[in-house]
Amino acid sequence: MQENTVVQETNSVVQETNSVVQETNSINQEQISGQNVVRVVEKTETVETKRLQEHYNFFGPVTFLYAVFYAFCMFRNGSGITFPFFLAGTLLYFVFSLSKLEITLKKGSSFYMISILLLGVSTFCTDGWAIIGLNKLAVFLLVMCLLLNQYFDTKKWNLGKYVGSICQLVVMSFGELGKPFSDGKAYFREKGKVNKKVWYGLLGVVIALPILLIAAGLLSSADAVFRKMTTDFMNWIRPDNVFNVVIRVTFLFFTSYALTSYLCKRSIPEEVKDRRKGEPVLAITIMSLLSLLYLLFSGIQIFGLFLGKMQLPEGYTYAQYAREGFFQLLAVSILNLILVLVCLSFFRESKGLKVIMTIMSLCTFIMIASSVMRMIIYIRYYYLTFLRIFVLWMLTVLFVMFIGVLINIYRESFPLFRYGVVMVTVLYLALSFSHPDYIIARVNIANAPGADGTGWEESVAQDYGDDFFAGPFFRGSEYNDYSYLSDLSADAAPAIIPYMESLGYDFGAYELENPTDIMSEDTQAQWWGSYQPKGFGYYYLNHNKKRLDQTSLRTFNISRYMARKQIEERIDGK
């Protein structure tokens, strides 16, 4: 009997083996015929996914409260005091979510979190629209990097892997927008009936609403300040405002939950494929030809621009020669960075290629120095704009990045991407806290004509002294682009308002709905054009009036507050 049993079991095993072989053959036949060549089974359920569903009683309400908090902080308020609080709330939501998912906070995440908070403070301290926009873009990128760093092993990731993962994270998260419903349904199905405490809570809200309205009416009649606040609140409750808030809350609730859900799936592969399979001879040939061109160009820059010992084309002065070409050199420097990164990523290691990449990097340093020198000379003659400051910042970033590239050429294990993230973040934080609009106004006004009608050199010496901003460095030509000055943000007020005062402006016009009533005919003619000292100051105040008059606690901004304070001091002192 035992032998028969063994024989039967052996036969069953053989049959199972044959069935597996048949299935394998059928799959091979399908592959050969071109049908269903690839069968991908996506991993959709992980430990974190189960925990997300199990703790729906936390993630559902907390995510909703986070969305409401976002609407309160950011509704028609892009740079108020609530912005850093919103970012702080975002990080708290992130940390608590990790705790519920039983994920340990990585040490490397602290850098991203501190940088995000600093960008929030920077936004609260500035009124410059360009810096505010760049801050928000930087916050978004840092948040994405924070999430990827926390949920995945990113130590060996490069720039391409990060960019691809961010795009995948943003796009694929939209496929999880239905997860709040499915997770909620599964949670309540598992838990059975809804807890009675939830129903009692909802009943309490319904009962409290009429009592709340009665109490608010009584308190409004008892205190004038409270009555004004409630009246302003009721005036705010308009269909368009309510609709806007509902859309914001709905959007952030679903996107936040969907983002967490997709991260929990761990669908982004952590490994980075080694793509360095290209023949290095190809790269050496291309880079060698470019390097010869760059060596020739670098020699001309050293002897012609830096030393000034070369014959210039007819009709050219050294100032004219130096003022042209910096945008082209910036573009070439960026191109060189891309080429070197491509060589490091797609071609096999070669000593010859390393030498060529080193030569190209050194030539790029010379190009960057040439671009900086050209831009500085250009600024001497045409003064500052935000674009010119940003170009100098970009050149600094390129210089720092090429230092990391040089290290990476000879040290493969060097974390180039992490180095780049840290350096770019630090450099951008320095830019965001520098108040570029103030620097622009300070430099440009210091070299503008004075109120006494004297020449600009005399007025500079009289009003500002021989400081750096008004000193010989910027003695190219008299500044007269008042139209650009009038469009600057409140960040420029500490430089513009004293200049306006020196020109004899009547700051009482700030409080008038029609400031042209107190202007002379000549000033009125230049009011909207703001092309002359007589008109730009009034235009500047009118241009910023709406933002400066925002005095609520929610929209409080340091830069706008300081500008308003300076104006009020001059109105009161009149």
JOFENLIN-V805905 format. One record per run of one state. SS is the DSSP state (H for helix, E for strand, C for the rest). FROM is the first residue (numbers start at 1). LEN is the number of residues. If there is no record, write none. Layout:
ss: [SS SS]
from: [FROM FROM]
len: [LEN LEN]
This chain:
ss: [C H C H C H C H C H C H C H C H C H C H C H C E C H C H C H E C H C H C H C H C E C H C H C E C H C H C H C H C H C H C H C]
from: [1 2 34 47 55 56 75 82 101 109 125 129 152 159 177 179 192 196 223 224 237 239 266 278 279 280 307 318 324 326 347 348 351 383 386 411 416 434 436 447 448 449 456 464 472 475 479 480 482 487 490 503 507 512 515 519 521 526 533 549 558 573]
len: [1 32 13 8 1 19 7 19 8 16 4 23 7 18 2 13 4 27 1 13 2 27 12 1 1 27 11 6 2 21 1 3 32 3 25 5 18 2 11 1 1 7 8 8 3 4 1 2 5 3 13 4 5 3 4 2 5 7 16 9 15 2]
